[in-house]
Amino acid sequence: MDELMKAIVLSNDILTVQNFKKPTTTEPGHLIVKMNSSAINSGDKFFLKHPTPPGAPKSLYDIKGVSGAGMVLQIGEGVPEEYLGKNITFYRQLKYSESVVGSWSEYAHIPFLDCAILPADADPQDYSGSMVNIITPFAFLKQIIGEGHKGIISTAGNSATGIALLGFCLTHNFPLISIVRTDEGRKELESLGAKNIIVQSDPDFSGHLSDIAQTLNATAIFDGVGGDILNKILTLIPRSSVIYTYGYVGGDVPFTFHTSILTLKNIIIRPFSNLNTETVKNPGNLEKALKEITALLHMPHFKTKIGKKFRLEEINDALTYAGGNGKKAILYHK
């Protein structure tokens, strides 16, 4: 029984906990991780009902879960010694591998280029769903700086990704305008050092956003919401802006506009995926990025918002959990 581990798999559209052989041989460039916890992100729920994108790593035995945190038990050839025995946070979609074992299990097997080392005094659960929310704004900021943008408007506000973006912008002294839904969201971002916050319910929302966007020349729009918020800001953003679409949690309200707006203001709309950036596609850039991220993980901006904790056997209850203010269900491993 010591050679077996519990893991969650999808079979006939039903999630079950089953026993599988735990990984014992570490492939070159990989780690074996004793899992501590895994946050359930929106992407986990999406891909339970949709096919895995072409080229994305698939887990052996179809074990689910792409995010998590745990302790590195073994390292493969080519992995820096500093990883051994350390707690790490990871997102297993960053580096392609045919021998990945997913995070909804007691042990995972992943490339070290999926991981960042946690601070020595960190609780791994606080980073159990962080890496996807970290690598996305990191890669975004690198890309838009390279494209010549001077400021960002973020519709992601006080979401996990929006807060991580704030952390990176503060570190790089890069202007950021954060749009939030509520005054509570404004207070949360203020406590994390944000300066330019606009609440959607503010009576002068349009004037405030237009003025500050022009002042800061914020022509890179990171849209983590979609839907109605884009309708509200399209005519307010500076000329020659680029809208990078990343998330679609804005409900059923469609994004509707007259195409003349794009022409008159020279606005471009394009999709954004961290997997398509030079930060992630280039292994050298990715390794460098992970070292930069490791050095910043002590900042509060990169922690997972923990809601309720569930055992692996409670996966179906965990999937229905809806925490307020971005709090996530956490699968813990014992």
N, C-alpha and C positions, 0 to 999 in steps of 0.2 A: 504493500500500500504506500510505502514511502516514495515509490517511483511515480505515483499518480498525483494529480492535482485537480482541483475543482475549477471549472471554467464555464462560461455562459456561451451557448451557441444558439443559432436560429435554425430550427428544423420544421419544415411545413408551416412556416409563418408563426411558429410558436417558440418563444424563448425558454430554454431549459438549462438547468445546471447539470453538467455531466462530468465524468472523470476522464482525464486524458493523461498521457505520459508527459511528465513535466520535462522541460528542456534541461539537458545536462551537458551537452556539447556546445561550446560557444563558437559560432562561425567567425571568420576574420571580419574585423570591423564592427562586431556586434557585442552586446552585453546580455547577460542573464540577470534579470531583476526580480528580487523578492518583492512582490507588490504590496504596497501599503494601502493605497486607495485610488479610486478612479472617479472623477466627476463625470456626470452625464451631460454632455454638451448638445446643443441643438443639432449639430452635424451627426451625432450618434443616432438620434431619433430619425433624422432624414434618411440615412442610408440603411435603416432597418426596412424601409419601404421602397427604396430605389436602388438600382444596380450600382455597384462600385464603378466610378469613372474609369475609363480605359487608362492603363498605365499606373494606376494607384496601387500601392502594396495591398495584397490580400493576406489575411492571417491564416496560418496553418490550422486545419480542422474547422475553419470558419469561426474561430473564436472572436467574439465581438469586442468592441472598445478600442478607441484610438488614443485616448489621453490617460495620463496617470502619473503616479509618483511612487517611488520605492527605493530600496537599497540595491546597489550593484554587487552581486555575489561573484560573478566571473566576468573577465574581459577576454575578447578574442585577439588574435594577432592584429597588430596595427592600431589598437586602441591605446591612447595615452594612459599611463599608469595612474594618473590622478583620479580616474573614474572609479577605481577599485575600492569598494567599501564605502562609497559615498552615496548619499541620497540624491536622487535626480528627479527632475520633472521632464516629461516627454510628450511628444505628439508623433505618432508612428507613421505619419504620411509624408514626412519630409524627404526621406531617402528610400528609394526603391530597394526592396529585398524580397526574395522568394522564401525566406525562412523566418519571417516575422511571426511571433505569437502575440495575440492581442492582449489588451489591458484588463478585460473583464475576466481575470483569471488569477490564480494564486502566484503564478510566475509568468514573466514575459521575456521574450527574446527579440531584441530590437537593435537596429544600427545605432552606434554612439552618436551619429550625426542627427539623431532625432531628439537629443537630450541636452539639458543644461544642468550643471551641478548646483545643488541648493546650498545656501549658507549653512555652516556647521550647526547653528542653533535653531534651524527652521523646523517646524512641524510639517512633515511631508503632505499631510492632508490639506494644508493651506495652499498647496500648489498642485492639487490633484487634477485640475482641469485648466491649468494656466497656459501651457505652452502654445496651444493654438491661438489663444488670445494675445500672446506675446509676439510670436513670430510674424503675425499678420501686420500689425502696425509698424514693427521694426522694418520689415521688407518694404512696406508702403512708404515710410519716411525716406529710406535710402533711395527708392525709385523716384519720388517726386523732387527730391533735392537734385538728383541727377538730371531731371528734365527741366530744371530751372525755376520751379515754383518757389515763392517766398513766404507763403503762409497757407494754412489749412483751415477749412470749415468742416467740422465733424458732426454728422447727424447721429453718430453712435453715442454721443453724450456721456452718460454715466454707466453705460454698459461695460462689461469686463474689457472688451476690446477698446472702447473709448477711453477708459481709465488708463489702460496700458499705453495707448497713444499719447495721452497726457504726460505719462512718466517719461517717455522718450523725448517728447518735445521740450519738457523742462530741462532734461539732461543736455540737449543740443541747443537750448535757447532759441527754439524755432517757434514762431507765432502760431497759435492754435485758437480757434473759436469753437467752443463746444455748445451744441444745441441740446437742451434737456426738456423734458416734458413738464416737470413740476419744480416747485420751489425746493422740495426736499432734495431733488437731484442737484440743484444749484448749490445747496449747502454742502452736499457730499463732495462735489468737485472743489469747492472753495477750501474745504479742509485738507485737500490733497494738493493745494497750491495753484489751482487754475485761476486765471485772471479775466479771461474773456468768455463769459458764460451768458447765454441768451435763453430765456425760458419761453417756450412756445405760447404760453397763455399771457405773456406780457402784452399789454395794450399797444405798446410801441415796438412790437417784435420786428415788423418790416423795416421801420426806420433805423432801429438800432443795428440790425444785421447788415443792412446796406451800408451804413456809415462806417462801421468797424471793419467790414470786409474790404471796403475801398481803402481805408487808412492802412490796413496791414497787407494790402495786395494779396489777399487770400484767394488764390485761383485754383487751388487743389481741393476738391470737395470729396471727402471720404464719406460715402453713403453706406452706413450699416443698417439702414431701416427700409428704404424704398417707400413706395406709395405716396401718401398725401404730403409728407414733409417736403418731397421734391417739388410738388406742385406749388408749395408755399414759397420756396426759396429760389426757384428758377429765374424769376425776373429780378431778383435782388443781388445775385452774385456778380462779381466783376466780369467785365468783358474778357474774352479769351480764357475763361475758366474751363477746367476739365472735371467732369463728374465721374468718379471711380465707383462703380456699383459693386458692393460686396455682400450686403445682407438684405433680406426681404421679410422682415418681421413687422412691417408697417400695416399689416391687416389687408383687407380686400380692396381698399381704395386704389384704383389704378393711377399710374403716372400719365397724365394727359397734358399735352401742350401743342401749340401751333408751331409747326416746323420753322416758321419765319423767325422765331426767337433764337433758334440755334444759328441761323445765318446772320441775323442782325448783330448778335452779341458774340459770334464766333465761338460758340460753346460746343464742346465735344463730350459725348457720353461713351464710356467704355467700361467693360467688366474688369474687375480686379480679383486676382487669385494669388495668394502667396506662392503657390506651387509654380507659377509662371514667371516669377521674378528672378532676376540674376542673383539675388541673395540666396535663393533656395536651389535653383537649377545648377549653379556652379558649386561643386563640393568644397573648393577652397574658400569661397565666399561664405558658404554655410558654416564651415568650421570656425571661421573668424567671427561670424555673427553670434554663434553660440557662446564663444568666449566673452564677447561684449555683453551679451545678455546675462551670463553667469555673474559678471562683475556688478550688475545692477539689481539682482534679485532681492537684495536687502530692502529695496524701496517698497512701500506698501502698495504701490500701483499694480504690482504683478501677482498679487495673491488671488486665489479663487474665492468667490463668495460662497461660503458653505451654508446650505439650507438644512436639509435633513439627511441623516445617515442611514444606510440600508445594508443588510447582508446580501451576498450574492443571490441567495435563495429568494430574496424579496425584490428581484429585478423588475417584475411587472408593476409592483407598487411604486418603485423608484421612478419608472417611466411616466407615471401619471402625476407625480409630484410637481406642483407648480409653486415655486418659491417667489416671494415678492422681491422687487429691487434686484433682479438678476441672480438671486440665490439658487444654487444648483443642488440636485440630489447627488449624494456621494455614496459610492459602493466601497465598503471597507473590507479588508481581507484578513482573515484570521485562520 
